[in-house]
Amino acid sequence: MICKNYVVTGEDVNDYMVMEDTAYISYTVRLLYQFLFCNGFSKEKLNYMHLGLQEGNHELIIYKNLMFTEHFLVEMKHCYLADKINIKSCFFNSKNECCAEVIKEVKWFDPISKEVVKTPKQILRHFYPKI
């Protein structure tokens, strides 16, 4: 679907130089923004539409730790847009071994009214043309 290469930075790791759980979630959401951008919905356009993302539940499964300065790839396996956005991302090390999986729920949020909102039809039409 979409993937991007990164390097584990000092901000991502704990005292033992192992990537922290929060970093996996952060990279997953960052990749979602990249996916939306590639499909014509930049952060500026989302702000203009009074849309933000509110993070919901997540599930993280770590198979192998990613370490400080290690190169890795994040691949969004699926992204289902409805009233909620459900995404699954996989993290691969430089040996192409799956190190972790994240399943994340994100909701559309209107920062003006401070409420969770349904996915706008403009966005749904873009991803599901028959709507």
C-alpha positions in Angstrom: 0.0 0.0 0.0 2.6 2.5 1.2 6.0 2.2 2.8 8.8 4.4 4.0 12.3 4.0 5.3 13.5 5.4 8.6 16.3 5.2 11.1 15.8 4.7 14.9 16.8 8.0 16.5 17.7 8.9 20.1 14.2 10.2 20.6 12.8 6.7 19.8 14.7 4.7 22.3 14.8 3.9 26.0 17.9 3.7 28.3 18.8 0.3 26.8 18.8 1.8 23.2 15.7 -0.3 22.3 12.9 1.4 20.4 10.0 2.3 22.7 6.4 1.3 22.1 5.3 4.9 21.6 7.7 5.2 18.7 6.1 2.4 16.8 2.7 4.1 17.2 4.2 7.5 16.2 5.7 6.0 13.0 2.4 4.3 12.2 0.5 7.6 12.5 3.2 9.4 10.6 2.8 6.9 7.7 -0.9 7.5 7.7 -0.4 11.2 7.2 2.0 10.4 4.4 -0.6 8.1 2.8 -3.2 10.9 3.1 -0.8 13.4 1.6 0.0 11.1 -1.3 -3.7 10.9 -2.0 -4.2 14.7 -2.0 -5.0 15.4 1.6 -2.1 17.3 3.1 -2.1 18.5 6.7 -2.9 22.0 5.4 -5.9 20.7 3.4 -7.1 18.8 6.4 -6.8 21.9 8.6 -8.7 23.9 6.0 -11.4 21.2 6.1 -11.4 21.5 9.9 -10.2 17.9 10.2 -7.6 16.3 12.5 -6.9 12.8 13.7 -7.7 11.6 17.1 -5.8 8.5 18.1 -7.8 5.6 19.5 -6.9 2.0 20.6 -3.9 0.2 19.3 -2.3 -3.2 19.5 1.4 -3.6 19.3 3.2 -7.0 18.8 7.0 -6.9 18.9 8.8 -9.9 17.5 12.3 -8.5 17.5 13.6 -5.2 19.0 14.7 -2.4 16.8 17.9 -0.7 18.1 19.3 2.8 18.1 20.6 3.8 14.6 19.1 0.7 13.0 17.5 1.3 9.6 14.0 0.0 9.2 11.0 0.1 6.9 7.4 0.7 7.9 4.8 -0.7 5.5 1.1 0.1 5.8 -0.5 -3.3 5.0 -4.1 -2.0 5.0 -6.0 1.2 5.7 -9.8 1.1 6.0 -11.5 4.4 6.0 -15.0 4.6 7.5 -16.2 6.4 10.6 -13.0 5.2 12.1 -9.7 4.6 10.3 -8.2 1.2 11.0 -4.7 0.7 9.9 -2.1 -2.1 10.1 1.5 -1.4 9.8 4.5 -3.8 9.8 8.0 -2.8 10.8 10.9 -4.6 9.0 14.6 -4.4 9.8 17.4 -4.1 7.3 17.4 -7.9 6.9 13.7 -7.7 5.9 12.6 -9.5 9.1 9.3 -8.5 10.4 10.1 -6.9 13.8 6.7 -5.6 14.9 3.1 -5.1 13.9 0.8 -2.3 14.9 -3.0 -2.3 14.5 -4.2 1.3 15.2 -7.6 2.9 15.3 -7.8 6.6 14.5 -10.9 8.8 14.4 -11.6 12.0 12.5 -11.8 15.0 14.8 -13.1 18.5 14.3 -10.7 20.9 16.3 -13.2 23.7 16.1 -16.2 21.9 17.6 -13.9 19.6 19.5 -16.0 16.5 18.5 -15.3 13.3 16.7 -16.9 13.4 13.2 -17.8 11.0 10.5 -15.5 10.7 7.5 -16.3 13.6 5.1 -17.9 12.4 1.8 -15.1 14.2 -0.1 -12.6 11.9 1.4 -14.7 8.8 1.1 -15.4 9.5 -2.6 -11.7 9.8 -3.2 -10.9 6.4 -1.7 -14.2 4.7 -2.6 -15.3 6.2 -6.0 -18.7 4.5 -6.0 -19.9 6.5 -3.0 
